Amino acid sequence: MYDIGIDVGGTGITAGLVDDACRLTARKTIATDRELTAQGMAETLMRLVRELMAENGVTSSKIRTIGVGVPGTANASTGRIEYANNLPFCQGNLRDLLQAQTSKKIYFENDANAAAWGEYMSLDKKPESFLMVTLGTGVGAGIIQDGKLLRGVNYAAGELGHMTIRYNGVPCNCGRRGCLEAYASAEALIARARKAMDKKRESLLWALCDENQGNMNAKLVFDAYRRGDKTAVKVVTKYAEYLSEGLANVINILQPELLCIGGGISRSGDILLPLLQDRVREKIYSRDSAKNTELTVAKLDNDAGVIGAGKLRLCNENQRL
Ligand SMILES: [Zn+2]
């Protein structure tokens, strides 16, 4: 038997077959049409599901449930997506529109929560408290305590990216200033690298992006760091400094057993993790405690969102709805 997981992102939508061992056995990705209404989105997602099943010879009797991870607040009471910058027209009851097209139970959840759930489900030994920060276009997070996702009174809990780390700092998409997201997203890292290389024509970053700053991405910044480029070392070190401020804040509040770094940047965890471990240890209030939060890097990479969405059934069995 399989569950189907769907990860709706700002640029792409991936649907996958998730087996009972939490493995993603097949997937299909399409580009996100940001102009879609909720009705259009529901039709697009169900078409994607049908194609995924047909291409893999899977019949309806082999499917248990369908879970969808969406950007913004996935309000499980109303079935609507709230505050999704990437999907401005997707207003309406997306969950009910999906449910109307299938007899399979539909679950829907915030994308960072779904990714955290996926990563948590993949762990052999489940920690009592778990937090995953997803570093991508923005900074998202999912918090799991005693096997349950922390959703808050309005399903908007865990928005770690919008905690300020600098009073009156740089503007953030949410309307505030100085949010962690404005300093620690992949986009913020790229913007900082572009600014730094403008002042250093000799930086290796120029060669790595073929002399075109439009080609810059997070991986190239870490590649240059690995090769000892001074500009990249400065940019990455500053990035780790900002990120550690946010992580220390959240550790001080929640003291989770395990804090996992996910998203595209986690691919450079070999560089980032040691930088963070040192800085976070210096900053946390509990630095003298016998036991402290363990920092790790996500294992599932970009598959966490699809796998987690596919396994929302198990999350919701534990959840008060
Ligand atoms: Zn913000």
Residues whose N, C-alpha, C, O or C-beta is under 5 A from the ligand:
A	BS01	ZN	G161 H162 C172 N173 C174 R176 C179
